Amino acid sequence: MKSEMWFTLDTSVKIAGIEGQALVYLYEGTGDNLLPTDMRLGYVDYLNYDLYDYDKETGECTSRDGGMILLREYVSDISEAQALKELEDELLSPGQTAGLITPENITEIDPSQLIGLDY
């Protein structure tokens, strides 16, 4: 996987707490958030994600949420599809349709075109 990705999710993908279309910043962790307990459980790396409300018309973004996804493989060893599956597992509520956050169903965005980012 690339070390970072900015992308929008289709408006049909609803994330709790996000109004309208979701903008996602998915990026490799620095490695310093793994606890000894995490390492004993076999986690070796992690992905961070930030979620934003996104207004496609204006490019305006409002930060809403974020988190960390623990991995048993290094980010550099997983594919983009695997990273998106991990994100989907983290974000979608039980009972929601799986397979919505895939390379085919996202639109990568250039963050320099957006307004209101705090990265």
N, C-alpha and C positions, 0 to 999 in steps of 0.2 A: 504494500500500500504506500501511497505517497505520504509524506510526513504530515500534510495537512490538506483539507478539502473544505471548500465553501460551496454549499449547494442548497437549492430549494427543494421542498417536497411538494408533490402534487397536492392541490387543495383538497382532494378526497382523503388524504392522510391526515387524520385529526390527532393532535398531540394535546393532552390535557394541559391547560394553562396557556396555550398559544392561540391567539386570535387571528383568524384568517390564514394566510399561507405561512408555513414555517420555513425559516432560514436556519440552516445548521452549519456550525463550524466544528468539524471533526478533526482532531489533531493528536499527534503522538505526545504522550506524557514524557516528562523529563527523567523519570525513574526514581525521583526522590519522595514519592508519595506511597510507595509500597512499604507496608509495615512488616516487621518480622513474622507476624502471624500470617499475613498474605503469602509471604515467601514459603513458609512451612506448608501452606496449602497448595503450593505448586504454581502460584502466579509469578510471572517474570517481567511483565510489562503492562501497560495500560493505555487506553485511549481516553482523552478528555473530549467533552462535547459542550458546546454552548448553543442554546436555542433562542431564536429571536422571532418576534412578530415581524412580518415583512409585507410592506405595501409595494406591490409590483409597479404601480403607476409612478410613485415618487422616489422609490429606492430607499424610503425611510425604514429604519430598523429600530426595534425596541427590545432590549435584552429582557428575557423572561426566566430562563432556567439554565441549568447545566449539570454536569456530573462527570463521573469517571467510570469506565468499564474495565474491570480487571481481566487480564489475558494470561493464558497458559503458554502462549507463543509470543515471540517478539513481533512488534508491529511490522518490522521490516520483512518478516517471513509470512505475513498473511496477505491475501489478495484484497483488492477493493471490495469485491463481493462479500468476502468473509467479514470485513470491517463493518459493512453496512448491515449484515445479518446480526452482528453483535449489537449494533445500535438499535436495530428493530426489536430485538429481544429485550433490550433495556427500556424502550419507550412505549411499545404497544401494550395495551391492557389485555388481560386474559380474555379470550373470545373474539378479539379483533382479528381480521384477516391478516395472515402472514404473507410475506412475499411482496409487500408494497414498497419497501425501501431497498431497491436494487439499482445497479448501475444504469439500467434502462429506464428507470422511473424517477431519476433525479435530474436536475438541471444545474450543472456547475456554474458558479457565479464568480466574477472578478470582484473581490471585496473593495477595491478602490472606487467602484461605481456606486457604493452604498453610503447611506447617510446614517449617523447615529451609532456606529460601531465603537466598542470600547476594548478593542484587542490591542 
